[in-house]
Amino acid sequence: MTDAPTRAPRRANPARAVAVRVLARVLGGAFAAPTLDEALAHARLPARDAGLATHIVYGALRHAPTLLPALDALLKGSTPIKARALLLAGAFEKLVLGTAPHAAVSEYVTLARDGFASPGLVNAVLRRVDVAPDASPYALPSWLEQEFRTAFGEVAPDAMLDQLQPSPLWLYLDDAGVRALDEEGSAVEGGRGDVYRVALDRPLRETRAYRTGHAQPINPASHACVLALGDVDGLPVLDLAGGAGVKAAMLARRGARVTSVDKIAGKHRAARENLARLGVQAQFVTADLTRPLNAPPAPLVLLDAPCTGSGTLRAHPEIKLRLTEPAVGEMAALQRTLLTRAADLVQPGGTLVYSVCSLADAEGPQVAAAFLAEHPDFQAEALPDLHVPVVQAGPGVRTVPVEGVDGFFIVRLHRRAQGA
């Protein structure tokens, strides 16, 4: 008599394992994009599995304000963060992604056995979980949903639903970049100015367009902040709170003589490397912009100020799990200080562009209006074509966050010449 063959234990899908590990770190306070990038680089998954992991991470986070309360209703006591992340991923697949319920439960019970959670808990919760009938279809906190409605009126529902969709890849491309991507088999769709929606046939860094400096990732709304300055060719431009220097790079590509200022010196190293790849140059200064900057005034100044990021929920969905109303007020106070410091650096007759990637009135129109009331030598003026849909917002405009475009507030401020 021979023994029956032993069936090997079912293995969990590695893409789901990566997604749950990333979600656990994000629920613990990490940022989604760098955490996922690091995990995928370490795991070396096939492209299809990497795509599934990415979809689960971002999809689960986009829908988390709806899914987490549904899970909490079935949980008692304190739930370990790894188990909570696994249940969030499973609930997303079952309730949003459309994975067959029995398959979703089976997949995540199998994954639980690898040490993520109690299989019995996962089985019981995922079989029963469902979204409450009165849950918001927009997966937003009620106060943030109201900010959208205040900002965009009748188009607010479209804007809120758009935040639940996967983010497209937007690239600034010159003519050579468009040709290179087309020749490699990537799809370059209709652009917004020089920024195109792209579906790549390979990782971005492996494309000829990127390697040879003809492509730069940037959202059209972010690029609109650069366009708001108008013609910069040959002119000095101060890029304040410049971060990783993407806008500095775009200004330099348009012919500006750029000085980019940020208080985090480490960001300048990455910015220099990126500008070298693009074949352009800029000067970099490390300084705290809440204090006066020892620099000569410039005819053009861009302040893309630190903000709560509520206009970028599609690409950074973890924001809506952490953002609070008090945080909006705190950030607005910082922005008022930075805008006053920026004004001191504008030559008489010069132009100051203030922008934030936030939809909150307190961070955009209210900051700009308060500044204009306190600085009679400045006045708001019309913006050039920004190549994105906009709505009026006090003295400036908001870009409308639909079809993958982020939501920014942008205002262009002219400083009267002396004696004018």
Buried (B, 14 or more C-beta within 10 A) or exposed (E): EEEEEEEEEEEBBBBBBBBBBBBBBBBEEBEBBEBBEEBBEEBEBEEEBBEBBBBBBBBBBBBBBBBBEBBEEBBEEEBEBBBBBBBBBBBBBBBBBEBEBEEBBBBBBBBBBEEBBBBEBBBBBBBEBEBEEEBBEBBBBEEBBEBBBEBBEEBBBEBBEBBBBEBBBBBBBBEBBBBBBEEBEBEBEEBBBBBBBBEBEEEBEEBBBBEBBBBBBBBBBBBBBBBBBBEBEEBBBBBBBBBBBBBBBBBBBBBBBBBBBBBEEEBBEEBBEBBEBBEBEBBBBEBEBEEEBEBEBBBBBBBBBBBBBBBBBBBBBBBBEEBEEEEBEEBBEBBBEBBBBBBEBBBEEBBBBBBBBBBBBBBBBBBBBBBBEEBEBBEBEEBEEBBBBBEEBBBBBBBBBBBBBBBBBBBBBBBEEEEE
